[in-house]
Amino acid sequence: MSSILVPPCRRALALVLTGVALMLACDTAQKRDPPPDPIPSEPLPANGVLIAATATTLAPGKCATVSAFVASLELEDTEAARAVKWTLQGPGTFTPGDRRTVVYCADATSTGTATLLATSLAEPQLSASLELTLGTPSTDAIQTTLFNPVCFDLRCRSAWPTDDPARVLVKVESTYEVASVVARVPSAARQAALAPVPGSLGYFEATLDLHDVAPGAYLLEVVVTDTRGNTLVTPARFILDRPPRLVREAPVPERVAATTELPILATCTDDSGGCVLEVRVREAPDAAVVARATTRLDTVVDLSPYANRTVHLDLRVVDALAGWTRSPQAPVLATVVMNPALQRVRSVPGALLDADATRLLFGPRENATRPVGIAIMDRASGSVVTAPAPAKDAMLQDWWLTSSGAVLRLTEGPDRTSKNTVYSLRADTGELTALEPDLSASSLRAAGDYAIWGVFPGFPGIHHLKVHRLSTGATTDLGPNSNAYNSDVAETGLVAYWGGNSDIFTYRDGETRQLTDDADPVRNIYPRTDGTRVVFQHGAVDLPFLMLWTGASLETLTQNRNAYASPGRDYEVRAGWIAYTDAVNNGPKQVWLRSPTGEVRKLTDFGTSSYIEALTAEGRVAVRTGVAPQERLLVSRADGTLQDLGPVAGRALWLDGAWHVLWADTLFRVVP
């Protein structure tokens, strides 16, 4: 009998083969050989050695792979920690594979039995043995190879829902036509007929529903009968053990801004054998375990070695018996903030998205780095208003705080891309109202009592910009070819947009005004406004530059550029102040500031390009410079000089007469 390469286990339940006379490969039996007596469910040990082989009856000169797994709550889930020492008693030879596996080969002439003993190196008191039968099979009328349930190294790594049926897969080689193949678990009173796998040669499969079967050790029998009455029963013991469950109580959000210490609280439950919780830091050498506990983990992780870095903390649960190792939740991304210039103001139980003088907007959960759900926290009291979910796992794409609460654009549907809907959220009641029935909503922006967004009704490529006033509920469609992408709205209700033949327009209270009228190839696009002035890009595709509408006339801000500028990042306007970037002699971009009276001042002179992070109504500017991950944030002081905050990844904004930073789940105040 040749040895078998057993495929990885893909199963709903952890089926782990144990060490008593396993028939996993090509096994044979006498005609109408009665099946072995069924065994009852057995208690599962929390500590011990499980041992199995791909075949336990070997013809002369044949080989089998034998593996062992050390089940222990005290050991880390690594190959080194669970390594074993092998000892052979009897004829034959064995060749070590890895630290848990050997290949045993029978001699050409030996008969009788041979015993392999596996002893834990870490805990020598734990051991197990497996007896192998050496001899020529009595008949070869039927041979079977059982592929599933099999976990080659006694480790079932796939964690499917526990109510899914367990798949049984067997290959049958028969001299005569196969009449039936049946899988049964006698002590659990479960049985299923196996059917041929379409397109295969000799493979049969079925599913056994074991979701309500108690954990324990069981006997699986695969019974093959041919048309001449020959019957082969292939027995295999397995352990039925469902994966443990994990609950993380702290930290709640998946992204947190931490100091040098991060409290972690989690629990795990298991139906047998106990479970172990581990915290690993991916960025540590060898992704070292920094905390470990049985059943309940209540600890504080020291993050001081990772100052001003973002690290991934993986919380894993290990089933000591069956070898389940799972990280059922996304890792915690902890930004270790050790910056004396940042003073913590308040944290939220989620991803912090926006802030104003009285409120914090946040997403309670995340999915693929995008917020899921929305809530508003009162900064003074800490009370939270959470919006009802319009659809399961609706994902936030755009969000803005408004005078009455917030406006949101969410993607919904099974793949979260089939619907794009705009909603308003009232901060006082938590009421969520759909503002846009068209499902192609995009490019949401808001300021004060006003919100704008775009839709593509009827025909893709025909843009319509819509203006909504939250206090009255009135929505105005500015018509075809009014483009919302990179357009803007001010708190005064003035909308600056581009459309038509790529010209700039403004709209307020029913009045539309065209600011430019240029023919191709000149384009006027991507306006920014403070309610009076409008800054936009003007020129041919390859040589655009920035222009300013002062409210009465057009002025040029910059010379020809070699690339389009990004609104908000390369130019912004607030209360007459204009911040913009410009490159002299094709050098790195630098940030410039123009006052309401027209005075221009250069703010940066770094060797790498700088960009605008925020502009205040007082003419204060936050800028970024450098290359990620060492990109630095600088904020202007009252005297106009820049305060270097270092590599801060959070977003800067002006609140309460001071600079603040939104970072992960926390609002920080910048200390001068």
ZIZI-V767896 format. One record per helix or strand of 2 or more residues. SS is the DSSP state (2 for helix, 1 for strand). FROM is the first residue (numbers start at 1). LEN is the number of residues. If there is no record, write none. Layout:
SS;FROM;LEN / SS;FROM;LEN
This chain:
1;14;4 / 1;48;6 / 1;57;2 / 1;63;9 / 1;84;6 / 1;93;4 / 1;101;5 / 1;112;9 / 1;127;8 / 1;142;7 / 1;166;9 / 1;178;8 / 2;186;3 / 1;190;4 / 1;195;2 / 1;203;6 / 1;216;11 / 1;231;11 / 1;245;6 / 1;255;4 / 1;261;9 / 1;275;7 / 2;285;3 / 1;289;6 / 1;296;7 / 2;304;3 / 1;310;10 / 1;325;2 / 1;332;5 / 1;342;6 / 1;351;5 / 1;359;5 / 1;365;3 / 1;370;3 / 1;375;4 / 1;384;3 / 1;395;7 / 1;405;8 / 1;419;8 / 1;432;3 / 1;442;6 / 1;450;6 / 1;464;6 / 1;474;7 / 1;482;8 / 1;495;5 / 1;503;6 / 1;511;4 / 1;523;7 / 1;534;7 / 1;543;7 / 1;554;3 / 1;571;4 / 1;577;6 / 1;590;5 / 1;600;3 / 1;610;6 / 1;621;5 / 1;632;5 / 1;642;3 / 1;651;5 / 1;658;6 / 1;666;5
